[in-house]
Amino acid sequence: MNDVLNAILGAVASVDPVLRTLLAGFGMLLETSILIGLVVPGDTIVIVASTAVSGPVEYLGLVLAVILGALAGESIGFYLGRRFGPWIRRSWLGRRIGEKNWVGAERYLARRGGIAVFLSRFLPVLHSVIPLTVGMSRMRYRTFLAWTVPACVVWTLAYVSVGAAAAGGYRTLSDQLHFAGYLFVGVIAAFALAVVLVKRWLKRREARFLEHEAPPE
């Protein structure tokens, strides 16, 4: 296990730190822009890039690149929603999302406002649909930013910190423990499980809120 991980982590670390950081930021731009987040695994991109972090400068650089990339992508989604929202919704890709998801995003935004923008960063499907939906709504861009910036910061710090800490701990222990690789995989797996559980909890919690707040027919 250690030999395999050394090869994988070594390959990631061999990429120039500046290029690696820029690629992570660009990956997040794609992940958070118009519906691309449904196919581009932003969390995987950030975790992989963070395993090569060496020192506080690279850590800070990666955090800033991911945050700025995410905000740029969400801003693109917002403005595309403002200008072309209805057309995108009627397009082939919009139909693949499903009218149910579009209506759900509109209803969620109407009832939760800025909180919907913040929480959507941590919810599947919604994190790709909400920027477009906000663009088609009356919410101003500055209000959108006020809620999405802290969400992007929290999300980025969690992923970069876990990836960097897990890889750093592995490198420290790999020469002393033959099973250090399993510990690294265990940490990443535990984090992934925690993310899934939190997303499910948030999804159920918000669904109950919407059901409770739904007006009588």
N, C-alpha and C positions, 0 to 999 in steps of 0.2 A: 504493500500500500504506500509506504513512504517513497519508494522509488518512482511510482506512478505520479504521486502528488508533486514530488520534486521536479519531475519533467514538465508537468502542467503549469505549476507556479513559475518555473523557470522560463517557460515560453512566454507567459504573460509579462513577466518582469523584464524580458529581453526587449520588449517594445519600448521605444523612446518615451520617457515619462510625459513629455509635452504632447506628443502624438497620442499616447494612450488617454490622456486627460481630455484632449479635444474630441477624440472618437467617442468617449463616454458622454460628453456633453451633446454631441451631434446625435448620438443614439437616443438620448432623452428627448431631444427636439422632435425626432421622428415619432417616438413613443407617445408623446403628448399632443401631437398635432392631429389634424383631421382623420380620425378613425384609425390611424395607423397603429395606435396603441393596442388594437385588438390582435395584431399579428407580430409586433415588435416587442419582445420581452424586456422591458426596461429594467425590471428588477434583476434579471440575470446579467445584463450588461454592467450594471453598477456593482454587483457583487464580484464579478470577475475582475473588473478594473481595480476594485478596492483591495484585492488580494496582493497586488503589487505595490501598494503604498509603502514608501520607505521614508519615514520622518514626517514632522508636522507640516513642512512646506508642501509636500506632495498631497498630504491629507487635506489641507485647506484648499489647495488648487483643485482637487477632484470634487470636493464639496461645492465649491463655487461654480465649477463647470457644469455639474449636474443640475444645480438649482437654476442657473441661467438657461441651460438647455431646456429644462422642463417649462420654465416660464415663457421662453420664446415659443415653444411648441403650443402651449396653451393660448398664448396671445394670437398665434396664427389661427388656431381653431376658433377663437372668439371673433376675429375679424372676418373670417370666411363665413361664419354663421351670420354675422351682421349683413354681409353683402350677398351671399349665395345660399343661405341656410335652407330655404324651401326647396331650391333646386337640388341641393345635396341630399336632402331628405327623400326626394322623389327618385334620385338616381339609383342605379343598380346596387351600389354599395350601401346606400341608405336603406334600400329595401331589404338587403341582407341583414342589417341591424334589426329590422322588424319594427313595425308600427307600435307594437306594445312597449318596446324599450324607449322609443321616442316620446310616447305619451307619458310613460312612467317618469322619464327625466323631466319633462315639462311640469308634471304634477308635483314632483319632488321639489323642483326649484321654486315653484309658486308657493308651496306651503312652508318650505324651510329657508328660503332666501339664501343669504350668505353661508349659513351652516351647511347647506347642500353642496356649495362649492368646495368648502373645506373638507367635508367628509367624503366627497366623491373621489378625492385623490387616493383613498384607501378602499374603494369599492370597485369590484370588477364591472366592466362594461360602462358604468356611469363615468368613470374617470376619462373615457374617450368621448363620450356623448355630451357631457355637461358643458365643456367650453363652447361647442357649437350651439347648444341649447341656450346658454346665457347670451350668446351673440344674437340670437333671434328674439330675446326677451327685451324688457325695458331696463334691465340692470346696466348701469354705467360701467365702463372699463375700469375706472379707478376703484369702484366697489368690488368688482371681480378680483382685481389684484390684491386688494386688502384682505381677502379671504384665501386666495390661492397661494400667496407668498408664504404665510406661516405653514400651510399644509405641505408645500414643497420642501421647506426647510426641515420640518419634522421627519418627513419621509426620507429625505436624503441623509440626514444625520444617522438615522437608524440603520439604513442599508450600508453606508460607507463605514460606519463604526464597527458593525458586526463583521463585515468582510475583512477589514484591516486587522481587527483584533484577533480573529480566528487564524488568519494567515501568519500574523506575527507570533502568536502563541505556538503555532505549529513549528515555525522555523526555530524557535527557542528550544523546543522539546524534541525535535526530530532526531538529534544526535544522541539523546539520552533514552528515549523510549521508542521501542519498535512499533508500538501501537499508536504513536502520535497521530498518524494519518487518520485512524478511526476516530480519534477525538475531534480532529478538524471537521471530518464529515458529520460527526454527531452534532457539533455546534451549528453548522450550516443547516442540517436537517431540523434541528430543534427550532431554529429561527424561522425556517420556512413553515413549519407546523404552527408556530405561534402566529405568523402572518395570516395563514389560512383560517385559524380559529377566530382571530380578531375580525377578519373580514366577514366571516359568517355571523358573528355576534352583531356587528354593526348592521349588516343587511337585515337580520331579523328584527333588531331594535328599531330601525328606521321604518321597516314595513309595518310593525305594530303601531308606530306613531302615526303613519299615514292612514291606517285603518281607523284608528281612534279619532283622528281629526277629519275624516271624510264626512262631508255634509250629507244629511239624510236625503234619500231620493224621493 
